[in-house]
Amino acid sequence: MSQRTSVGPLPSFNQIKEMLLAQLNHAPADEAASAFNASHQVNYDKVYDERIAGLFTSYAELYATLRDNDADAVKNALTRARIRTLAVTSFFIALEDDLIALLSRYDPSSPGAATRLCSHDQPA
């Protein structure tokens, strides 16, 4: 059963990407090439699923090393969990950057327009 909001079904990450790319089509040519992190070549739903699965796997590995009380293995598992957490974080930061870019197009005086991260980190 799909979740719904007051305006309809919740969008997938790919639907969000397509909305962002549709806005990119309205950008001036010099801005269009680098304004967004969104890419037609990336399946955002698959990327999200893979990153979340990796995150939970890394925490399961961490739990196992803590249970075994192996300090070196715990350090390695902590590092892997941190990396997987950053991968999930970067996915959302890229989406946030695109939203800030859109906001700055509609409102150049918006606080985010001047402080956009410009990470250009495509969720891949």
SULKATA-V122190 format. One line per field, one symbol per residue. phi: phi as a letter, one per 40 degrees, with the letter a starting at -180 (. if undefined). burial: # if it has 24 or more other C-alpha atoms within 12 Angstrom, else .. A space follows every 10 residues. Layout:
# SULKATA-V122190
phi = ???
burial = ???
This chain:
# SULKATA-V122190
phi = .ccbbcbhcc ccccccdccc cccccccddc cccbcbcdac cbccccccdc cccccccccc ccdcccccfb dccccccccc ccccccccdc dcccccdccc ccccccadcc dcccbdcfcf cccb
burial = .......... ..##.###.# #.##...... ....#####. ...#..##.. ##..#..##. ##........ ......##.. #..##.##.# ########## ##..#..... .....#..## ####
